[in-house]
Amino acid sequence: MNSEAPQTCRIPATGITLAYVSRGSGPLVIFLHGFPDTYCGFLPILDRVAAAGYRAVALAMRGYAPSALAPGGDYRIEALAGDVIGLADALGAEQFAVVGHDWGAVTAYAAAHLAPQRVTRLVTAAVPHTGHFLLRMRWQQLRRSSYMLRFQLPWFPEWEIPRDDYRWLEQLIARWSPGWAFGDTELRPLKQNFDEPGRLKAALSYYRQLSGSLISPASRRLVFPAVTVPTRMIYGGRDGCIAPAMFQGQKPHFTAGLDLVAMPDAGHFMQWEQAGRFADLVVGFLM
């Protein structure tokens, strides 16, 4: 599949200029990336989805290049979900599907809560229902998620992560996707993004503002209720970030149905590791 990035489009939405790449025509499918990824992780998937008769759009999440840094530094969950709805509005789509990985999955659930009558289907990857994850976290998962606490420190992560040509980032990816032979092709867009002023702080702000988001009634309504949109959830059997056990017992959180699918030989970055298989799972659920 062709992973060359097409021309980036920019569009004003919800008070911020968002950037995206688009392939194909037909019903809209919005792809949302996570940390420390960029929308480049979805580019190989777009061709297959477009060939199946959809308009496949990969969004650069707010704060990630080439989208704008958030006005006022706002990276709360309600702002992320609002971007998805705003992008669909700007593209003229009344209804649309969402595919989200990592923070993109958190945002996909929130968008489905924000506009359940407009989101037709969800495909999420590598992160369970956000409320389930937060309420069911035990010692094993707390150890895996300790980086989130580390990110709360002021200035230190901004210093540590870029050191030695982003060695910390490479080690993180190796832990989260053990056995994946990633290289410069995968790392280059990540490093280029974080090299731009303000981008690393923006990505860390997703984590730093999470606790504040959970205090906000607006965010809580986008995190804890049951999802009312049909959902396929994909997880990697070798994920070093979120334990496979965290994906069990979620059906009460999905009133329109949950199709839980394991990719046994994949880690956290399954869309990079097994792009063809991931694309098949997306298209198979959309059709």
N, C-alpha and C positions, 0 to 999 in steps of 0.2 A: 504494500500500500504506500501511496505517496505521502511522505511526511514533510514535504517542503511547505513552508508557511506562505500562504497567499497574501495578497495585499491586505493590510489591516484597515478596518473601517473604524471610524470614531463617530460617536453619537451622544448628544447631551441627554441625560436621563436622571431624574430625581436629584437635580442640582449638582451633578458630577458628570464629567465627560468620560464615558466608558469606551473601551476599545474591544474589538472582537474580530474574529475571522469567520467567514461564512462560506458554505458550500451547498450546492443543490437548491432545489425549490420544492415547495410542498408544505405540509404541516411543520410548525416550528419545534425544534428540539434544542434546548439551551444546555450547554455543557459548562460545568463549574469545577475549577481545579482547587487543589488544596495547598498545604504547606509541605515542603518548600518548593513545590512545583510551580509551573506556569501553564498557560493554555497550550503550550507546545506539547504537553503530554497527551493531549486529545487529538492532535492533528492527524495522526494515522487512523483514528476512528472515524473522523468526519467523512472521509471518502465512502466508506462502506454504508454509513447511515444515509448519506446523500443518494447513493446508488439505489437504496431501497425506497426512494421517493419522498424524502424529507428535506427540509432546510435545516442543516446542522450548523449551529453557531457556537463557537467556543469563546467564552467571555474571559477577558483578563480581569480578575476580581479587583475591586477598588484597592488602590495602593500598589498594585503590581503593574509593572510596565507592560504595555504602553497606556493603560488606563491612568487617570489622574490620581494623585494623592487625595485622600478624603478631605473635604472642607471641614475645618475644625478638628481634624484628626479623628473623625467618627468612624469606628470600626465595630460598632455594636451589632448584634445579631439582627435587630430590626432594620438597620441600615443596609446590611448585606441582602436581606430578603427584599427590601424595597428596590434595590438595584435590579433584581431579577424581573420584578413586575414592571419597573420602569423601562427596562430593555425591551420586554415584550410589547409594551405600549408603543415605544418608539419604532418598533419593527412592524407595527400594525397587526399584531396577533392577538385575537381575543382569547384563544386557548392554545396551550402549548405543553410539551413534556419537558422534564428537567432530568439531567444526568449529572450527578455530583460525586466527587471523590474527596475524602478527607474533609477539610473545611467546606468544600463544595457540597458534601453530603449534609453537613449541618445546615448550610444555607438552603439546600433543596427542601429539607423538612420544614424549615421556617417559611419558605415561600409557599409551600402547600398549605400551611396553617393560615398564612396571610390572605391567600386567594384560592381557596379550595375549589371554587366553581370554575376557575380558569386553568388550573394545573390538571391535565388529564391523566398523566402517569409519571411515576418517579422511578428512576434507576439510581440507587445509591451504592457506593463502594467504600469499603474499608472503615466505616464508622456506623455503629448501630444507631437506633433512635436516640436522640440526644438526651432526653430525660432518662431513658433506660440506662444509658451509659453513666450518667452522673450519679444516679441513685443506686446502681448495682456495683459500683467500683469497690473492689476489695484489694487486699495487700498486693497480690500478684500484679494487678493492673496498675495500682498506685506506683509500683516500681517502674513499670514500663512508661508511665506518664510523668515521671519525675522531671522530665525536660520542661513540662509546662510550668512547674514551680520555678525552675531555673530561669525561665523567660521573664518572671516577674521582677527580677533584679534590675535596678536601673543601670544603664550604660554597659554593664559587664557583657551581656550577650552580644551587643553591637561590636564590642571589641573582640570577643572570643571567636565568633562564627567566621569572620573573614580571614583569620590568621592562617598563615601557611597555605595560601591559595585555597581557602575554604576546606581545609582538612576536616574540621569538625562536621561540616555538612556531608562530606563523603563518608565519614564514619557513621553518621546517623542513617544515611540511606542503606549502608551495608547491614546495619542492625535491623532495620525495618524490612528489608527485602534480602534476606540471606540467600546467597547463591546466585543472585542476579549480577551478571557481568556488565554492569553499566560502565560507560566511558565518557569521553569528551562530548560526543553527540548529545548525550542526555544532560550532562552537567553544564555545558556552555550557556544555555538560556537561563539557567538558575543563577549562575555567577554573574552574567551580564545584568540580570534584573537587580540583584542585590548590590552591584557596583554603583548603581545610580543613586544619587543622594536622596535620602529619605525612604528608600524602598525597604530596607531591612527593618527600620523602625516601624514602618507600616505593617509589615508581616507579623512582627512581634506584638503589635498593638491588638491584633485579633485575640491573642491569649491574655494580654494585660487587661483588656476591657471585658473579658468574659465574666468575671465575678460581678462587676458592676451591671452587666447586662442581666444577670440572673436576679438581681435585686429589682430591676425595672419591671413593673407589671406588663408593659408592652412586650418585652423580651420573653418573659415567662410564658405568655400566651403563645409564643412561637417555639417553645422548647418542650413543655411538659404534656400538652394534650395528645390524644391519639390522632394519628394521621388518618385522614378520611379519603386519601387518594390511593388507588392501586399501586403497589410498590414491589419492585424486585430489588433485593439487597444482595450484593455480592461481597464475599469476604475471602481473604487468602488464608489457606491452611498454614502458611509459614510466616504470617504477619508478625513481625517483631515489635510493632507499635501497639496494636490492640489485639489481645488474646482471642483466639477463635471462640472460646467459651463465652465471651461477652455477647456473642450474637445469638445465643440461645434464649428461649423464653420471652420473645418479643411480640408474639402474635396479638396479645391484648392491646398493644400500642398501634395497631393497624386495622382499623375497622372495615376497610374496603379490601382487605386481603394483603398478605405478605408472602412473597415467593422468595425464600431464602436459598441462595445458591453459593456453594463453596467452589473455589478454585484451589484444589488441594496443593498444587505445586507452586503456587504464586505467593508472593509476599505482599507488602503494603502497596507497592506501586504496580499493581496488576495490569493497569492499562498500558504501561510501558513494557512490562515483562512479556505479556501475552496479548498483544494488541488484537490479533485476529480473533482469539477466543472471546476477549472482552467485547469486541464489536458484534460478534454473533449473539452474545447474551443481551446486548442493548437492542439490536434490531428485532430479535425474537420476541422481546416483551412489548415493543412498540407496535408491532403489526397485529 
